[in-house]
Amino acid sequence: MQINFPYETPAYSGPELTLAFPALVDGERVECMITAEALEDHFGAASTRLEDMVGAFDTHRERIEAATRRLLSETRAQCLVLRSGYVRFYNANWRN
């Protein structure tokens, strides 16, 4: 499974408190999301405000993409929401 992440600004959803970002899985676009809770708990977002969430995402993009790549592989590129619990599990088990 070939997984790449185009460099695009993530899309903010205030009602859902998520950032959406794309992945390309074997050439097909898959929309991925990360929750505000995950960004706050693991990537230093100070709040659920757009600026804080995007800043944390940009600062930790490489780690977020690595966790997303793992989850996409595990779920065969199904609907993806990167939640705090998965990031905690990922960090505990696959950190370099």
SVG drawing of the C-alpha trace seen along z (x, -y; Angstrom):
<svg xmlns="http://www.w3.org/2000/svg" viewBox="-21 -32 35 36">
<polyline fill="none" stroke="black" stroke-width="0.4" points="0.0,0.0 1.5,-3.3 0.6,-6.2 1.5,-9.8 0.4,-13.1 0.0,-16.1 1.1,-19.3 -2.2,-21.1 -3.5,-23.4 -5.8,-21.3 -9.5,-22.3 -11.0,-23.3 -14.4,-22.1 -15.5,-24.0 -18.7,-22.0 -16.7,-18.7 -13.5,-20.1 -11.3,-18.5 -8.8,-19.3 -9.2,-17.4 -6.2,-16.6 -5.8,-14.4 -3.8,-11.2 -3.2,-9.5 -3.5,-5.8 -2.4,-3.9 -3.3,-7.1 -6.8,-7.5 -7.6,-10.5 -8.7,-9.6 -9.9,-12.4 -8.4,-12.0 -9.2,-13.9 -7.5,-14.6 -9.4,-15.6 -8.8,-18.7 -8.4,-16.5 -5.5,-14.6 -3.9,-17.9 -4.2,-19.2 -3.2,-16.0 -0.2,-15.0 0.9,-17.9 0.7,-21.0 -2.4,-22.8 -3.3,-25.4 -7.0,-25.4 -9.6,-24.4 -9.2,-27.7 -8.2,-27.4 -4.9,-29.1 -3.8,-26.8 -4.9,-23.6 -3.3,-24.4 -0.1,-25.6 0.2,-22.3 -0.6,-20.4 2.1,-22.2 4.7,-21.9 4.1,-18.1 3.0,-17.2 5.6,-14.5 4.5,-12.7 0.8,-13.1 1.4,-11.7 3.4,-8.7 0.5,-7.8 -2.0,-8.3 0.0,-6.1 0.0,-3.4 -3.8,-3.7 -4.5,-3.7 -2.5,-0.6 -4.3,1.1 -7.8,0.2 -7.1,0.6 -7.7,-3.1 -11.2,-3.2 -12.7,-6.3 -10.1,-7.7 -10.3,-9.9 -7.1,-10.1 -8.2,-10.3 -6.2,-10.9 -6.4,-7.3 -4.9,-6.0 -2.1,-8.5 -1.3,-7.5 -1.2,-3.8 0.9,-4.7 3.4,-6.7 3.7,-4.0 4.3,-1.2 5.9,-2.6 8.0,-5.6 11.5,-5.8"/>
</svg>
